[in-house]
């Protein structure tokens, strides 16, 4: 897991929430990222140790964070990280295959835009 954060410019978190994964992603992983790295969380917000993660992001001003579910500390993340942070609207369960495809495409386009130029 550490090699992933050390070697990849973009890391996408896609793990389920389990007893082992809750707060498993913390500041040490942010600090391992290459210059200009991006962390994308499409898993669950509970896998992030929000306080440690934010502290490390404040130190590593070159690393950006995007998530499709706002952390509990969303307002503080916005204030401290500004354009290096993107959180999409709350996850919502879609009821049709078409809605799932459209939601996936919208989220992917937002994330690509964020990675590409730091904009929403």
Buried (B, 14 or more C-beta within 10 A) or exposed (E): EEEEBBEBEBBBBEBEEEEEBEEBBBBEBBBBBBEEBBBBBBBBBBBBBBBBBBBBBBEBEEBBBBBBBBBEBBEBBBEBBEEBBBBBEEBEEEEEEEEEEEBEEEBEEBBEBBBEEBEE
